[in-house]
Amino acid sequence: MEKMEKEADVVVIGGGISGCSVAYNLARRGSKVVLLEKGEIASEASGRTGANIRQQGRDPAEMPLVKESVRLWEHLSEELKTNIEYVQGGNLYLAETDKEMAALEETMKEGHQLGLDNRILTPQEILKLVPTIGTPFKAGLLSPKDGHSDSIKTTNAFANAAREHGAKIYTHCHAIDIGLTAGRVSSVMTPMGEIKTPVVVNAAGVWANRVAEMVGVHMPVKIILNWEAETQPYPPLYKASVRAPRSSSRQTASGNIRFSGGLQARYGYNISLDIFEDLGLWLPRLIKFNSSIKLGFNWEFLWRDFRRLLGGKGGYLATFPVNYEPPVHQGVIKKRKQGLIELMPSLKDVKVIKTWGGLKDITPDLIGVLGKVERPDGFIMMAGLNRGWALGPVLGKLISELILDGKPSISIDAFSISRFGKGKKVPMPPKFR
């Protein structure tokens, strides 16, 4: 077994796109970086995402970041020396009713105010862009610079590039605890030994709130589930990512069609002991967005919560699931397949060859948590990124600038965890994006 480094300038916890991107950006600027991943690289959210790179439908605070990230995506294959299967085919929203069309027009206006080049398409223009569409739509809204990539290839490309610049990446190795000295980060404990470090980046995805607990930082998140599927390969049919009311889909480089829920999709939420955490903050949101949330139970997660309560911090860490496979809700997959066929009748004989579930963490205002915390010094957040795939390249750049230069080139103040401080009013999102 490879020996663990004894010290590092920065320890990154989490081997998804955010963690690998910041490790790469730090290492190429000469930092001594160690990345810890409890499973394999891209084994959880980053490996299960639809990997859409969209600017459309974003919170205004995210727009400066995602616009810069799209610019970085356009040259990422060349920079990382890997074909990440990036396709800039656009992101297309579809409307069937007058009400949905009005919503698209409002989204377009919001986008224009934020400098986004999106436009309304006629039914004829929709068919030209996606010839397989059979259902008549009133209109579509296209953001032409949006795209998609291969999630596993991209995340591993960042990891490999980080290694080439000297970063040490340890898989199947989790953070047991984070040491503090005089109010600042001083070390990270792992099963392979202790690493002395003045800086820890928490990029632990859906487990980031539990990592934050190690240093006494509370992060009010909930974990939701989504289910996706993939068909057998087809000849090239369309390049855009298509989001209709009951179906979302895109075609991969190998020809498979990856599909999920549409604009009316419901996400799963497994009731467990954490439902009582920040109940006053979350209950109004659950009521408002009840049509987007499908409640369920997962006894495995309930048991983990009980063990965490019984065993304290260390007791929970032993229960961190590695390469966790959320159960696939076959009824949801069946409905989403039907939605795909309704959208594209030529796929009526489609065969589903792969299904999977994925977890993602959401914050009360549905945007991420980025940057330093008030206490302890040296602890940096990259979490709550429920739409984080598109932001991966820019977040690595900005967090590395924060660490090395003291300030990122684009402000991330709107993403500070301090917005959830005691007595502060957290704005309700206008919609479940």
HELIX and SHEET records of a PDB file:
HELIX    1   1 ILE A   17  ALA A   27  1                                  11    
HELIX    2   2 ALA A   45  ARG A   48  1                                   4    
HELIX    3   3 PRO A   60  GLU A   62  5                                   3    
HELIX    4   4 MET A   63  TRP A   73  1                                  11    
HELIX    5   5 LEU A   76  LEU A   80  1                                   5    
HELIX    6   6 ASP A   98  GLN A  113  1                                  16    
HELIX    7   7 PRO A  123  LEU A  129  1                                   7    
HELIX    8   8 SER A  151  GLU A  164  1                                  14    
HELIX    9   9 GLY A  205  TRP A  207  5                                   3    
HELIX   10  10 ALA A  208  GLU A  213  1                                   6    
HELIX   11  11 LEU A  273  PHE A  276  5                                   4    
HELIX   12  12 LEU A  279  LYS A  288  1                                  10    
HELIX   13  13 ASN A  290  SER A  292  5                                   3    
HELIX   14  14 TRP A  299  LEU A  317  1                                  19    
HELIX   15  15 GLN A  330  LEU A  343  1                                  14    
HELIX   16  16 PRO A  345  LEU A  347  5                                   3    
HELIX   17  17 GLY A  392  ASP A  405  1                                  14    
HELIX   18  18 ASP A  413  PHE A  415  5                                   3    
HELIX   19  19 ILE A  417  PHE A  420  5                                   4    
SHEET    1   A 6 LYS A 168  THR A 171  0                                        
SHEET    2   A 6 VAL A  33  GLU A  37  1                                        
SHEET    3   A 6 VAL A  10  ILE A  13  1                                        
SHEET    4   A 6 VAL A 200  ASN A 202  1                                        
SHEET    5   A 6 PHE A 379  ALA A 383  1                                        
SHEET    6   A 6 VAL A 369  LYS A 372 -1                                        
SHEET    1   B 2 ASN A  52  ILE A  53  0                                        
SHEET    2   B 2 GLY A 147  HIS A 148 -1                                        
SHEET    1   C 8 ARG A 119  LEU A 121  0                                        
SHEET    2   C 8 ALA A 139  SER A 143 -1                                        
SHEET    3   C 8 ASN A  91  ALA A  95 -1                                        
SHEET    4   C 8 SER A 241  ARG A 243  1                                        
SHEET    5   C 8 SER A 248  GLN A 251 -1                                        
SHEET    6   C 8 ILE A 257  SER A 260 -1                                        
SHEET    7   C 8 LYS A 222  THR A 231 -1                                        
SHEET    8   C 8 VAL A 352  ILE A 362 -1                                        
SHEET    1   D 3 ASP A 177  THR A 181  0                                        
SHEET    2   D 3 ARG A 184  THR A 190 -1                                        
SHEET    3   D 3 GLY A 193  LYS A 196 -1                                        
SHEET    1   E 2 TYR A 267  ILE A 271  0                                        
SHEET    2   E 2 ILE A 293  PHE A 297  1                                        
END                                                                             
